[in-house]
Amino acid sequence: MTDHAPVQTFVVGVDREAVLRRRARVRRAQRMGAWITGLIGALGILGALYALIAFRGAGLWPFALLLIAAMVPLVLSAVLALRLDADRQRWYAATEVQPVALRMSPKGLELACDGASYAVILPWPTVRGFTQTKIFGQYVLDLRLQRGVAATTAGVRGLDQPAVRSIVKPSPLLKPTGMFPVNALDQPVHVIDQALQHFSAGKTAIVRA
């Protein structure tokens, strides 16, 4: 019998308590921002409608309509943010924190994403790397894909999940949250960077924003 060596992998785990703390922090910031944004938008629309009714003969309707058009995206962004938060909270209540954030192998990158039913799988040619940036007061790793990569790209799995789309390709109406909080990962950023470059043959890396 011939022994086969196991496929080499690099696994990055997560600190459950650090993940829970960041979830709570992001939720507070997002909900407060959504309510403030929605209130500003609603007051702007109400003010424009009042001006239309109270000063009908003053020729203010073009300005009122412009104000309404400017305020509608604010209201929509608030509604979208609150809806996504409600979806996330339902998922959090039903799902334990996943112990592995990402897994690398010669074939590609596997990612666990909050709110997703199954892992995201990305062949190396589809991945540009990660950007380390500060969001909601903490450093996070934000996934960057090659141009044109989508859920239907060969070898890609899981990008079509709503929770994944909201992180990887967030709506322009929403502030991005990033994928992995750096302080929750059990490997230093420079070690993750080295592993990315090793498995991707130098084509993928972590970039500091």
C-alpha positions as CSV (number, residue, x, y, z in Angstrom):
1,M,0.0,0.0,0.0
2,T,1.2,3.5,-0.9
3,D,0.9,6.2,1.7
4,H,-0.4,9.5,0.5
5,A,0.8,12.7,2.3
6,P,-2.2,14.8,3.4
7,V,-2.8,18.0,1.5
8,Q,-1.0,20.9,3.2
9,T,-3.3,23.5,4.7
10,F,-3.0,26.6,6.8
11,V,-5.9,27.3,9.2
12,V,-6.7,30.6,11.0
13,G,-9.0,30.2,14.0
14,V,-10.9,32.8,15.9
15,D,-11.3,34.0,19.5
16,R,-15.0,33.5,20.2
17,E,-15.2,36.3,22.9
18,A,-13.4,38.8,20.6
19,V,-15.9,38.0,17.8
20,L,-18.8,38.5,20.2
21,R,-17.5,41.8,21.4
22,R,-17.0,43.1,17.9
23,R,-20.5,42.0,16.8
24,A,-22.0,44.0,19.7
25,R,-19.8,47.0,18.9
26,V,-20.7,47.0,15.2
27,R,-24.4,46.5,15.9
28,R,-24.5,49.5,18.3
29,A,-22.7,51.7,15.7
30,Q,-24.8,50.6,12.8
31,R,-28.1,50.9,14.5
32,M,-27.3,54.3,15.9
33,G,-26.1,55.4,12.5
34,A,-29.2,54.0,10.8
35,W,-31.7,55.7,13.1
36,I,-29.9,59.1,12.9
37,T,-29.6,58.8,9.1
38,G,-33.3,57.7,8.8
39,L,-34.4,60.6,11.1
40,I,-32.5,63.2,9.0
41,G,-33.9,61.8,5.8
42,A,-37.5,61.7,7.2
43,L,-37.3,65.2,8.5
44,G,-35.9,66.5,5.2
45,I,-38.8,64.9,3.3
46,L,-41.4,66.2,5.7
47,G,-39.9,69.7,5.5
48,A,-40.0,69.6,1.7
49,L,-43.6,68.4,1.7
50,Y,-44.6,71.1,4.2
51,A,-42.9,73.7,2.0
52,L,-44.8,72.4,-1.1
53,I,-48.1,72.7,0.7
54,A,-47.5,75.9,2.7
55,F,-45.9,77.9,-0.1
56,R,-47.7,76.6,-3.2
57,G,-47.6,79.8,-5.0
58,A,-44.0,80.7,-4.2
59,G,-42.3,78.6,-6.9
60,L,-40.4,76.5,-4.4
61,W,-41.5,73.1,-5.8
62,P,-38.2,72.5,-7.8
63,F,-36.1,73.0,-4.6
64,A,-38.6,70.8,-2.6
65,L,-38.4,68.0,-5.1
66,L,-34.6,68.2,-5.1
67,L,-34.5,68.0,-1.3
68,I,-36.8,65.0,-1.4
69,A,-34.6,63.3,-4.0
70,A,-31.6,63.9,-1.8
71,M,-33.3,62.6,1.4
72,V,-34.8,59.4,-0.1
73,P,-31.4,57.5,-0.3
74,L,-30.8,58.3,3.4
75,V,-34.1,56.7,4.4
76,L,-33.4,53.7,2.1
77,S,-30.0,53.2,3.6
78,A,-31.4,53.3,7.1
79,V,-34.1,50.7,6.3
80,L,-31.5,48.5,4.6
81,A,-29.1,48.7,7.5
82,L,-31.8,47.8,10.0
83,R,-33.1,44.9,7.9
84,L,-29.6,43.5,7.5
85,D,-29.1,43.8,11.3
86,A,-32.3,41.9,12.0
87,D,-31.2,39.1,9.6
88,R,-27.8,38.9,11.3
89,Q,-29.3,38.7,14.7
90,R,-31.5,35.8,13.7
91,W,-28.5,34.0,12.3
92,Y,-26.4,34.8,15.4
93,A,-29.1,33.4,17.7
94,A,-29.3,30.1,15.7
95,T,-25.6,29.6,14.9
96,E,-22.6,29.2,17.2
97,V,-19.4,31.2,16.4
98,Q,-17.4,29.3,13.8
99,P,-14.0,28.2,15.1
100,V,-12.2,28.7,11.8
101,A,-12.1,32.0,10.0
102,L,-10.2,31.0,6.9
103,R,-8.4,28.0,5.5
104,M,-5.7,28.0,2.8
105,S,-4.6,25.1,0.6
106,P,-2.8,24.8,-2.8
107,K,-6.3,24.8,-4.4
108,G,-7.5,28.1,-2.9
109,L,-9.0,30.0,0.0
110,E,-12.0,28.9,2.2
111,L,-13.7,31.6,4.3
112,A,-16.3,31.5,7.0
113,C,-18.6,34.5,6.9
114,D,-21.0,35.7,9.6
115,G,-24.6,35.1,8.4
116,A,-23.6,32.6,5.7
117,S,-25.0,29.1,5.6
118,Y,-21.8,27.6,4.2
119,A,-18.2,28.5,3.6
120,V,-17.1,30.6,0.7
121,I,-14.6,28.8,-1.6
122,L,-12.3,30.8,-3.9
123,P,-9.6,29.5,-6.2
124,W,-6.4,31.5,-6.0
125,P,-6.8,33.1,-9.5
126,T,-10.0,34.8,-8.2
127,V,-8.4,36.4,-5.1
128,R,-6.4,39.7,-5.0
129,G,-5.9,39.4,-1.2
130,F,-7.0,41.3,1.8
131,T,-6.9,44.9,2.8
132,Q,-6.1,45.7,6.5
133,T,-8.2,48.7,7.3
134,K,-9.8,50.3,10.4
135,I,-13.6,50.1,10.6
136,F,-15.7,50.9,13.6
137,G,-12.6,51.6,15.6
138,Q,-10.9,48.2,15.0
139,Y,-8.6,46.8,12.4
140,V,-10.2,44.2,10.1
141,L,-9.2,42.2,7.0
142,D,-11.4,43.0,4.1
143,L,-11.5,40.6,1.1
144,R,-10.5,41.8,-2.3
145,L,-11.5,39.8,-5.4
146,Q,-10.1,40.0,-8.9
147,R,-12.1,42.2,-11.3
148,G,-15.1,40.4,-12.8
149,V,-15.2,37.5,-10.2
150,A,-18.8,36.6,-9.4
151,A,-20.8,33.7,-7.9
152,T,-20.9,32.0,-11.3
153,T,-17.1,32.1,-11.8
154,A,-15.6,28.6,-12.2
155,G,-14.6,27.1,-8.9
156,V,-16.3,29.8,-6.8
157,R,-18.8,28.8,-4.2
158,G,-20.9,30.8,-1.7
159,L,-20.6,34.3,-3.1
160,D,-24.3,34.5,-3.9
161,Q,-25.3,34.3,-0.2
162,P,-26.8,37.6,0.9
163,A,-24.7,37.8,4.0
164,V,-21.5,37.4,1.9
165,R,-22.6,39.9,-0.7
166,S,-23.3,42.5,2.0
167,I,-19.6,42.2,3.1
168,V,-17.7,41.5,-0.1
169,K,-19.7,43.8,-2.3
170,P,-21.7,46.0,0.0
171,S,-24.4,48.3,-1.2
172,P,-23.1,51.9,-1.8
173,L,-25.8,52.9,0.7
174,L,-24.1,51.1,3.6
175,K,-20.8,51.5,5.4
176,P,-18.7,48.3,5.0
177,T,-18.0,46.2,8.1
178,G,-15.0,44.2,6.9
179,M,-14.8,40.4,7.0
180,F,-12.4,39.4,9.9
181,P,-11.5,41.5,13.0
182,V,-7.7,41.2,13.3
183,N,-7.8,41.0,17.1
184,A,-10.1,37.9,16.9
185,L,-7.7,35.9,14.7
186,D,-5.3,33.4,16.3
187,Q,-2.5,34.1,13.8
188,P,-0.7,37.4,13.4
189,V,-1.3,39.4,10.2
190,H,2.2,39.0,9.0
191,V,2.0,35.2,9.3
192,I,-1.3,35.2,7.4
193,D,0.3,37.3,4.8
194,Q,3.2,34.9,4.4
195,A,0.8,32.0,4.1
196,L,-1.3,33.8,1.5
197,Q,1.8,34.5,-0.6
198,H,3.1,30.9,-0.2
199,F,-0.1,29.1,-1.3
200,S,-1.0,31.6,-4.1
201,A,2.6,31.5,-5.5
202,G,3.1,35.2,-4.6
203,K,-0.1,36.4,-6.3
204,T,-2.1,37.2,-3.2
205,A,-1.2,39.3,-0.1
206,I,-2.4,41.6,2.6
207,V,-2.3,45.3,1.9
208,R,-2.5,48.0,4.6
209,A,-5.1,50.7,3.6
